[in-house]
Amino acid sequence: MAEDGLTGFENFESSLSKLSSGLSKQERLVINNAGANEFERIIKPKIPKRKNTDEDVHLVDTLEHDELPNGSINVGFSKAGKKAYIGRLLNDGWDKRHKDGSYKHINGLHFFEQADVESREPLEAAMTAKTKQIINQKAGHNL
């Protein structure tokens, strides 16, 4: 019998009962925020920085996390910074129109896609560690 007066089976049943409730919105936010922080850490150095400008706000400064009602998090450029369209153009590329009416395609840098590929393993590791921590707390384990 355990110190709290419960047998191993009762502790197990209690732990299962706590785990069966699933993850709350706040717990999902904590887990997803760990992943968003990893993604942001990897993408920030990939975002191009303008030099020789008097602007106070640069594209990288407008990167933010948006919490969604279902507990997920979006990482992107803020509307308030008014730089999101520049980020899209730099990432995706654009067509430049010449005076004669012809177009030249300017290739994008694809920094979001590069960061997505590069961040998969560290993002997964951070989210897995945070999930294990929350599950252990719910189950009553202090690992």
Disulfide bonds with the S-S distance in Angstrom:
none
